[in-house]
Amino acid sequence: MGPTGAGKSTFVDRAVGRPDVGAAHDLISYTKEIRPFRYPHSDGIRNIVLVDTPGFDDTFVTDAQILRQIAYWLNATYKKNIKLSGVLYLQRISDNRVSGTPLRNYNMFKELCGKEDFKNVILVTTMWDEVTEEVGLAREKELQSDFWRSMISLGSTIHRSYGTMESAWKIINSISVVRPVQRRPLQIQREMIDKHVPLHRTTAGRAVTVSLTGLISGFRGIFKRRRNGRKSLSLIPQVSKSLPRRSSSLLSMSTVTTPSDTSTFSGSGTCSTEGYRGNLVLVIPVLQAALGMAELVRVPHLKDVISPSLSIARSIQVNLHC
C-alpha cells in the first residue's frame, strides 16, 4: 500500500519479473483495482502472493471508493480464513514534504492495520535513484524519528527498495512467516467481519471522514476570502512547508494545501482563463472530498448531485489545458 506514484506496482512487477510498464515515476494512478500475483518462492517449497492496491489520491477515484475496494477485498479473503503474512507501506524518498494526501493516506493506513499488527508492517522507501545519498539519508532519518516513529516503536521495520528484483526479494524475505493459524487479521477485518461494523464507522473509515471534513473546511475559508475580494491568502494555514533541497525536514501537521491565488477578473466581472484554472484548483478537490463523504456514508441522492458537478469541472479543466 501507499500513495499514488510511490512505486507499488513497480515493486510487484520487479519481484515477479514482469516488464517495466512505466508506472513508478508517474503521479497518475496506474493500478485501478486490487491485483494479486502468485509467484514461486526461491526456496522451491511455497508460493508467495503479492497484492498490489490502488493508491489514494487517485486520478479519477475518491479516497472513500479506494478504501471500500481495499476493505472489501480484505474482508472477502478473511471470510475464506486467509490472513496476510505482512503489509508493505511504500513512500517516495524523493518527496521533500510529507503532507496533504500522503499524510492522510498514512493515517488511514495505520487505522486500517491497527496497533496490534504494526509488527507485521514493513515501511519501504522508494525512488532512491532520484536523490543523492546525502539527501536520501537525511530524509530517511527524519521519517524514522518523526513520521514513522509510532509504528517503529510498536515493531514496524524499515527497508529500502532500489527498484530491482534483488531488493524486492530482500524485503519480502524479511517478513516473519508464521503458520496460517498464528496470523492475525487486520483491525479493519476484525471490525467489519467479527464485530459487523459498517465501513464508515470503522477506525479507518472515521479517519477518512475526518480528513475529508478537514479538507472541505479548509477550502471553505479560501472561498470566503475570495468572495470578499481578497487577493492574498497569506492568513490561510499552509498544509506543508516546501523545503530546501538539502533539508531533511519532512513534516507538516496540516491537511490542506492552499494554491496561490491566480484568479483574475476583468472590469465587467468576467473570469479570465487563468482565473478559471485557479478556481478549478480549489473547486475540484472540494467536490472530490464531498463525493467521498457521500460514498462513504452511503448517501446516494447527494452523490447523484455532486458527481455531475465534478464531471463538469473536470471537463472544463481538461479543455483549459488544451
N, C-alpha and C positions, 0 to 999 in steps of 0.2 A: 504494500500500500504506500501511498504518498501523494504529493501534489502532482498536478498535470505537468509533464515535462521533466520529472525527476529521474526518468530512465528505468521505470518499472518494466515496460515491455522489452527494452533492450537487455535488461538483466536476464529475463526469462529466455529471450532469444539466444543470448550468448551461452547460457547454461545448457540449452538443449541443442545447440549447434545450428540454429536457424540463421538464414542470411539476414544481414542488416537491412531493415526497411526504412531507415531514416527517421525513426520516431523519437530518439532520445533527446535531440537538441531542439525539438520543435515544441513550442508552448501551446500549439493547437493539439487538443486531445486526440490521441491515436486509438486508444482502446475504448470501445463503446460498450462492451459487455464483459462479464466475467469469463476469463479464458483459462481453463485448467489444461495443463500439459503433463502427461505421464512420460517419464524418462527413466531408463535403467540406471541404477546407481553403479558407481565404479567398482563396488565390492562384488558385483555379479550376482548378488543374492536378492536384493529388494529393488523396488521401484520407488521413485520419488515423484510426487505430484506437485508441480508448481502452479500456483493460481495467480494469474495476472488480473488486476482490478482496474476499473476506470479511475482517473484522478479527479479530485474535487476541483472546482473552478473550471469545469468542462466548458468547451466552446458553446455547446448548444443544449446542455442538460443541467438542471439545477442540482445543488448540493443535496437537497432532500430526495430527489429522484435517485441519485447515486447511492446515498445511504440506504434507501429502501432496497435497491438492487443488491447491494452487498449483504444487507441483513437477511433478505430472503434466501440468498444462496447459502449463507452460513447456517440458517435455520433448517433448510432442506437437507443439508449434509448431516446436521446434528440429529435430525429425526431418524436418519439411517445409522446412527451411532458412529459416525465418522467425526473424529476430532482432529484439530490441527496439531502438528508437532511444534510449529513455531510460526512467528509472523515477522516479516521484514518490513521496516518502515524506511523508505528512501528519501533522502534530502540532498539537494544540489549543494555542493561545497562552493560552487561558483556564485551563489547568491550572497550579496553583501548586506542583505537585510532579511530578517525573518518576521514577517508582518502580514496583515491582511489575510488572504486566503490560506497561505501556508500555516499561519498561526491558528486559524480556525480549524483547518484540516487536522493539525496535530492535536489540538484539544479534543476534537471529536474522536480521533483515533484512540487516545488514552481512555476515554469513557467507553468506547466500544470494546476494548480489551479488558479493562478492569485491573485494579492494582494487583490482584492475586495472580494475574497472568503476565505481569511485566517481565518476570524472569524468563519467559519464553519469547521475548521480543528482541530482535537484533536491529539496531539503528545503523543504517547504512548510508554513508556519504558517497555521492557520485560526482561525475564531471570534473575529476581531478586533472584532466588534460586542459582545462580552461583556466587554471590558476597556477601561479608559481608555488613551489613547495612552501615557501615562507608564508605567503598569504593563506594557503590552504591549512597549514598547521595552526596559524593563529585563529582562524575561524573554527577549526575542529576543537581547539581548546575552549573556545567560547561556547560552543554547543554543549560540550561536556560539563562545563561549570555552571551554565545558566539554563539554556533552553531544554536540555535533556536531563538535567541533574536529578529531578524527582524520579524519573524512570530508572536511571542508572542506580540510584540508591536502593531501588527495590529489585535489582537483579538484571536489568537490561544491559546488553553489551554493545560495543561499537566496532564496526568494521568499515574498511574502505573497499569500494568497488571501482576497479580500473577499466571497466568495460571489456574484460577478457573472460574467456571460459574458465581460466585458472582461478582468477579472483572470485568469480561467481561460485565455483565449487568449494573454494576455501570457506566462503561464508556459509554455504549450505551444510557443509560438513561440521561446522561449528555448532549447529543446532543439537541440543541434547535430545537424542532419540530414546524415548521410553516406550514401554509396551502400551498398546492402544487403551487398555483398561486403566492405565495410570494417567492418561492425558486428561486435561481439564477443558471444559467448554469455555468460550469467551463470555464476558459479562453479558453482552447483548443476547447471546444464545440462552444463557440461564434466565434472563429476564423474560424474553419473548416465548420460549418453549416451556421452561419449567414453571414460571410464575404467570404466564399468559398476559404479560404486559404489552399493550399496543405500542407500536414503534415510536410514536410521538411522545409517549410517556416514559420511554426507556431513558437511561442516563445519557446515552449518545444522542438520542432524539432531542432531549431537552437542551443539550449543548448546541446542537444545530439551531434550534429555535431561538436560543439566547443570542447566538451570533447573528442570525438574520434580523432579529429585532434591533440589535445594536446597529447593524448596517443601515436599516431604514431610519432609525432615529438620528444617526449621524448625518445622513443626507438631508433630513428634514431641515436641519439648521442651515445647510447650504442654500436650499431653495428659499428659505425665509430671507436670507441676506440678499439673494438675487431679486426677490420681489421688492425689497426695499431699495434696490438700485445701487447697492454697494459693489464696488469693483474689486475690493480687496478681501481675501479670505484669510487674512493673517491671524484673525482671532479664533479660527476653527482649529481644534486639536489635530495635529498631524498623526497619521497612523504609524508612520515609520520614519526612520531617520536615515537618509542617504549617507553613506559612509565614504571616507577617503579610500582609495584603492588599497592602501596598506593597513587600514584599520581592521581590527578584529571584532569590534562590537557589532552584534547582530540583532539585538532585540529591541522591540518596542511593544509596549503592552496594549496599545490602542488597537482598534479593529477596523477602522475606516480610513482609506487613503483618499485625500482630497486633491483632485487635479487642479491645475492652475486655471484661473478664470479666463476663458477665451471667448466669452460671449461678447459680440459687438452688435449694436443696433443702429440703424440709420435714423435720421431725424423723423421719419414717418413711423418709426417703431418696428420696421421690418428687420427680422433677424438675418444676419449675414451667413454665408456658408460656414465660416469659422465659428460663428455663434451657434449654429445648429450642431456642429461637431462637438463643441464644448458642452452644450446642454445634453446631448445624447450620452456623453461620457457619464453624466450624472443620472439620467433617467433610466438607462438600461440596467445598471446594477440594482436600482431600487425595484424595478419591475421583476427582475430575476429573484430578488430576495422575497418579494411579496408572493410570487408564484411558488417559490419553495415552501413558504409558510402554508399556503393554501393546500399544496400537495401533501405536506407532512401531516397536517391535522385533518385531511380529507374534507375539504370544503369545495365541492365540485362547482357550485354556482360562481364562487369567487374566482376559481381557476378559469372558468369559461369567459369571465370578463377580462382577466389580466392577460391571458395567452394571446388574443388578437392584438392587444396594445403592444405587447412585447414583440410580436412578429412585425408589426408596422414600424416600430422603432428600429429594429434590426435591418429592415428593408431600406429605410432612409439612410441608415449608417453605411450600408453597402453601396448605395447609389452615390453618396457623397464622396466615397473613396474612389469611385470610377473616374 
